[in-house]
Amino acid sequence: EIEGWRFGISTVVPAGLTRRWDTPIQKIYAEEFSLENVEINPVVSYKISDYMSVGAGVRLLYSQGKVYSDGTSIVPLKREMEGDAIETGFNLAVAIKPVADIDI
């Protein structure tokens, strides 16, 4: 803490899920589904008083995904999709402590 200011960073590496199905009915919708996320969130906050502080941060997010489905054994459907993206966002916060036992 520097004169009421605090700095931090949150990282999530990797977060995601992968699922594969081999049975004919499930393969119609998703034979393979994969999603990966990497997120970095630097933040800063300022203590206005003993009862209130404010904070803000920037979100940097990279996502990569795949969806393959194959229903050709039952219906003439098949898809293969892959993609990735880099996105940004932000977060804002206000913390209030009206009495010793309550945080809002």
Stockholm file with secondary structure:
# STOCKHOLM 1.0

chainA/1-104         EIEGWRFGISTVVPAGLTRRWDTPIQKIYAEEFSLENVEINPVVSYKISDYMSVGAGVRLLYSQGKVYSDGTSIVPLKREMEGDAIETGFNLAVAIKPVADIDI
#=GR chainA/1-104 SS CBTTEEEEEEEEEEEEEEEECCSHHHHHHHSEEEEEEEEEEEEEEEEEETTEEEEEEEEEEEEEEEEEEECTTTSSCEEEEEEEEEEEEEEEEEEECSBTTBCC
#=GC SS_cons         CBTTEEEEEEEEEEEEEEEECCSHHHHHHHSEEEEEEEEEEEEEEEEEETTEEEEEEEEEEEEEEEEEEECTTTSSCEEEEEEEEEEEEEEEEEEECSBTTBCC
//
